[in-house]
Amino acid sequence: MSELPHPASALVERWGSHLAHDRRRSPHTVRAYIATAHRLIDFLGRYRGETIEPEMLTSLGAPDIRAFLASRRTSGLGASSAARELSGVRAFLTWAATQQGKPPSVPRTRAPRRPRTLPRPAAPDEVTALAEDAGAYGSEPWIGARDLAILLLLYGAGLRVSEAISLTARVLPIGQAIRVTGKRSKTRIVPIVPAVKEAIENYLKECPYPISGDTPVFLGARGGPLNADLVRRSVRAARKRLGLPDTLTPHALRHSFATHLLARGADLRSLQELLGHASLSSTQIYTKVDAAHLLDVYRHAHPRA
């Protein structure tokens, strides 16, 4: 924190309370977003050489945001973490504008991005930034909570989009695992990590429609079944706002799940079961993807590559 008493800082604590109680974000997310907002305000105070008032947050331009991100990069922030930082900035500035009765108008700014010669799985920070950005820009709080839960489910459990939106209330309440019906009506059991479970439960609390029996867990804006294209559209918009690569699609989250598990020592047979592949040959492609990523890292990092 800087020594200047910035009046705009008072907004940050109110925003944190909004995230925790109204949006039901995890404590980790709230802490990270609050820290980002404080960093932004302190930077603006140094950058502009003046005390930052709440009204100033609604008049920031793209150069201000780019300068903030550049300062974070020089302090050692990686490209994928920069995407999450930008997501927090956008969400805070949008909320600050609405609190002052002004239409949200966040400058269009791309997060710094590393050039890549080979496709690679999304970094966990990129996935988190993508999901949280999609959640922050939902047309209603419950729709934002829905999109956040779906994207975390795709990455955290390796589901296909069609599998996620086909889940019914029969899987509720969410436990440590759920039964998923995949291609050719083949069923499998997939574990649910606490972060995914929490996101789904938060969505269920926010959803204004009753969900029971054979009702889909994830509903559209009017209470009917959710269309997969809406999930892809939400990801596309968040990806564009964050400057993430076009290859980061909903299905890429499933690929990232598989590749990260393989890199952590998962065996192919277990991975085949988790993904619901009928043939082991379909799962073996991830050994090639992981090898390609390692080669990409080697070529960029090794002094004699």
C-alpha positions in Angstrom: 0.0 0.0 0.0 1.3 3.5 -0.7 1.5 6.3 1.9 -1.1 8.5 0.1 -4.6 8.0 1.6 -6.5 7.2 -1.6 -10.3 7.6 -1.1 -10.8 5.0 -3.9 -9.4 2.4 -1.6 -12.6 2.4 0.4 -14.3 0.9 -2.6 -12.0 -2.1 -2.4 -13.3 -3.4 0.9 -16.9 -3.0 -0.2 -16.1 -4.9 -3.3 -14.5 -7.7 -1.3 -17.7 -7.9 0.8 -19.8 -8.0 -2.5 -17.6 -10.8 -3.9 -17.8 -12.9 -0.7 -21.5 -12.4 0.2 -23.3 -11.5 -3.0 -21.3 -13.4 -5.5 -20.2 -16.1 -3.0 -16.6 -16.3 -4.4 -14.1 -18.4 -2.6 -11.9 -16.8 0.1 -8.8 -17.3 -2.1 -10.5 -15.5 -5.0 -11.6 -12.6 -2.8 -8.1 -12.2 -1.4 -6.6 -12.2 -4.8 -9.1 -9.7 -6.3 -8.8 -7.4 -3.3 -5.0 -7.4 -3.6 -5.2 -6.6 -7.4 -7.6 -3.7 -6.8 -5.3 -2.2 -4.1 -2.3 -2.7 -6.4 -4.1 -0.9 -9.2 -5.0 2.1 -7.0 -1.6 2.4 -5.5 0.0 2.2 -8.9 -2.3 4.9 -10.3 -1.4 7.2 -7.4 2.3 6.9 -8.3 1.7 7.0 -12.0 -0.5 10.1 -11.9 1.2 11.7 -8.9 -2.1 12.4 -7.2 -4.7 11.0 -4.8 -7.0 8.6 -6.5 -10.7 9.4 -6.0 -13.5 6.9 -6.8 -14.7 9.0 -9.8 -11.3 8.7 -11.4 -11.7 4.9 -11.8 -14.5 5.5 -14.3 -12.3 7.6 -16.5 -9.3 5.4 -17.0 -8.0 4.7 -20.5 -6.3 1.8 -22.1 -2.8 3.5 -21.6 -3.4 3.5 -17.8 -4.3 -0.2 -17.8 -1.3 -1.1 -20.1 1.0 0.9 -17.8 -0.2 -1.0 -14.8 0.2 -4.4 -16.5 3.7 -3.4 -17.7 4.7 -2.5 -14.1 3.5 -5.9 -12.9 5.4 -7.6 -15.6 8.7 -5.8 -14.6 8.1 -7.0 -11.1 8.2 -10.6 -12.3 4.5 -11.4 -13.1 4.2 -14.2 -15.7 2.1 -14.0 -18.8 -0.6 -16.3 -17.6 -0.8 -14.6 -14.2 -1.1 -11.3 -16.0 -4.3 -12.6 -17.6 -5.7 -13.2 -14.1 -4.6 -9.8 -12.9 -6.4 -8.1 -15.9 -9.5 -10.1 -15.1 -9.5 -8.7 -11.5 -8.9 -5.2 -12.8 -11.8 -5.4 -15.2 -14.2 -6.9 -12.7 -13.3 -4.2 -10.1 -13.6 -1.3 -12.5 -16.9 -2.6 -13.8 -18.3 -2.9 -10.2 -16.9 0.6 -9.3 -18.7 2.2 -12.2 -22.1 0.6 -11.3 -21.7 1.7 -7.7 -21.4 5.3 -9.0 -24.4 4.9 -11.2 -22.4 5.0 -14.4 -22.4 2.5 -17.3 -19.4 0.1 -17.1 -16.8 1.2 -19.7 -13.6 -0.8 -19.1 -10.8 0.1 -21.6 -10.1 -2.7 -24.2 -6.7 -4.1 -23.2 -5.0 -7.3 -24.0 -3.0 -9.1 -21.4 0.7 -9.7 -22.3 1.1 -12.9 -24.2 4.1 -15.1 -25.0 4.6 -16.1 -28.6 4.1 -19.9 -28.9 5.3 -22.1 -31.7 3.3 -25.2 -30.6 -0.1 -25.5 -29.0 0.1 -26.2 -25.3 -2.4 -27.0 -22.5 -3.7 -23.9 -20.7 -1.9 -23.0 -17.5 -4.0 -23.3 -14.3 -3.8 -19.5 -13.9 -5.2 -19.0 -17.4 -8.1 -21.4 -16.7 -8.9 -19.6 -13.4 -8.7 -16.2 -15.1 -11.0 -17.4 -17.9 -13.6 -18.9 -15.6 -13.6 -16.0 -13.2 -13.8 -13.4 -16.1 -16.7 -15.3 -17.6 -18.4 -15.4 -14.2 -17.9 -11.7 -13.7 -19.5 -10.8 -17.0 -22.6 -12.8 -16.6 -25.8 -10.9 -17.6 -27.1 -11.7 -14.1 -25.2 -12.8 -10.9 -26.7 -16.3 -11.1 -25.7 -16.7 -14.8 -22.2 -15.6 -14.0 -22.1 -18.2 -11.2 -23.4 -20.8 -13.6 -20.7 -20.1 -16.2 -18.0 -20.1 -13.6 -19.1 -23.5 -12.3 -19.3 -25.0 -15.7 -15.8 -24.0 -16.8 -14.3 -25.1 -13.5 -16.1 -28.4 -14.0 -14.7 -28.9 -17.5 -11.2 -28.4 -16.3 -11.5 -29.9 -12.8 -13.2 -33.1 -13.9 -12.4 -33.3 -17.6 -15.9 -33.3 -18.9 -17.1 -32.5 -22.4 -19.4 -29.5 -22.7 -22.2 -31.8 -23.8 -21.7 -34.0 -20.6 -21.7 -31.0 -18.3 -24.9 -29.5 -19.6 -26.6 -32.9 -19.6 -26.1 -33.4 -15.9 -29.4 -33.6 -14.1 -30.5 -33.0 -10.5 -29.9 -36.8 -10.0 -26.2 -36.0 -9.3 -27.3 -33.7 -6.4 -26.2 -33.1 -3.7 -22.6 -33.0 -5.1 -20.4 -35.3 -3.2 -16.8 -36.4 -3.8 -17.7 -37.9 -7.2 -20.5 -37.9 -9.8 -21.7 -40.3 -12.4 -21.4 -38.9 -15.9 -23.0 -40.2 -19.1 -20.8 -39.7 -22.1 -20.6 -40.8 -25.7 -22.6 -44.0 -26.7 -24.4 -43.7 -23.3 -21.3 -45.0 -21.6 -21.3 -44.0 -17.9 -18.2 -43.3 -15.7 -17.5 -42.0 -12.2 -15.4 -38.8 -12.0 -14.0 -37.2 -8.8 -15.1 -33.7 -7.9 -12.5 -31.5 -6.3 -13.6 -29.1 -3.5 -13.2 -25.9 -5.7 -15.6 -27.4 -8.3 -18.0 -28.6 -5.7 -18.1 -25.1 -4.1 -18.7 -23.4 -7.4 -21.6 -25.7 -8.3 -23.2 -25.2 -4.9 -22.8 -21.4 -5.1 -24.6 -21.5 -8.5 -27.4 -23.6 -7.1 -27.9 -21.1 -4.3 -28.1 -18.3 -6.8 -30.3 -20.0 -9.5 -33.8 -18.6 -9.4 -35.4 -21.8 -10.8 -36.2 -25.1 -9.0 -33.8 -27.9 -9.9 -34.9 -31.4 -9.0 -35.5 -34.9 -10.6 -34.6 -34.9 -14.2 -34.2 -31.1 -14.5 -30.8 -30.2 -15.9 -28.4 -28.8 -13.3 -27.3 -26.0 -15.5 -30.2 -23.9 -16.9 -30.5 -21.2 -19.5 -31.7 -17.7 -18.8 -35.4 -18.6 -19.0 -35.1 -21.8 -17.0 -34.9 -24.2 -19.9 -32.0 -26.5 -20.9 -28.7 -24.7 -21.5 -27.4 -24.5 -25.1 -23.7 -25.5 -25.5 -23.2 -22.6 -27.9 -23.9 -20.2 -25.0 -21.0 -21.8 -23.1 -18.7 -21.4 -26.1 -19.8 -17.8 -26.6 -19.1 -17.0 -22.9 -15.6 -18.5 -23.3 -14.9 -16.6 -26.5 -15.8 -13.3 -25.0 -13.7 -13.9 -21.8 -10.8 -15.1 -23.9 -10.9 -11.9 -26.0 -11.1 -9.7 -23.0 -8.1 -11.4 -21.5 -6.0 -11.6 -24.7 -5.8 -15.4 -24.3 -5.1 -17.6 -27.4 -8.0 -18.7 -29.7 -7.1 -22.3 -28.9 -8.4 -21.9 -25.4 -11.9 -23.3 -26.1 -14.2 -25.2 -23.7 -12.9 -28.5 -25.1 -9.4 -27.3 -24.5 -10.1 -27.3 -20.8 -10.7 -31.0 -20.9 -7.5 -31.5 -22.8 -5.7 -29.4 -20.2 -7.2 -31.6 -17.4 -5.8 -34.7 -19.1 -2.4 -33.3 -19.9 -1.8 -31.9 -16.4 -2.9 -35.3 -14.8 -0.5 -37.1 -17.1 2.3 -34.7 -16.2 1.6 -35.4 -12.5 2.1 -39.1 -13.0 -1.4 -40.5 -13.9 -1.3 -43.7 -15.8 -2.9 -44.0 -19.2 -5.5 -46.6 -18.1 -6.8 -44.4 -15.3 -6.8 -41.4 -17.5 -8.8 -43.4 -20.1 -11.4 -44.2 -17.5 -11.6 -40.6 -16.3 -12.1 -39.2 -19.8 -14.5 -41.9 -20.9 -12.5 -43.0 -23.9 -13.6 -46.2 -25.5 -10.1 -46.9 -26.8 -6.7 -46.4 -25.1 -5.4 -45.1 -28.4 -7.6 -42.0 -27.9 -5.9 -41.4 -24.6 -2.4 -41.9 -25.9 -2.5 -38.7 -27.8 -1.8 -36.8 -24.5 1.6 -38.4 -24.3 2.4 -36.7 -27.6 0.9 -33.4 -26.5 3.0 -33.4 -23.3 6.1 -34.3 -25.2 5.5 -31.4 -27.6 5.1 -29.0 -24.7 8.3 -30.2 -23.1 10.1 -29.8 -26.4 8.7 -26.3 -26.7 10.0 -25.4 -23.2 13.4 -26.9 -24.0 13.8 -24.9 -27.3 12.9 -21.6 -25.5 14.9 -22.2 -22.3 18.0 -24.3 -23.0 21.0 -22.2 -23.9 22.2 -24.7 -26.6 18.7 -25.5 -28.1 
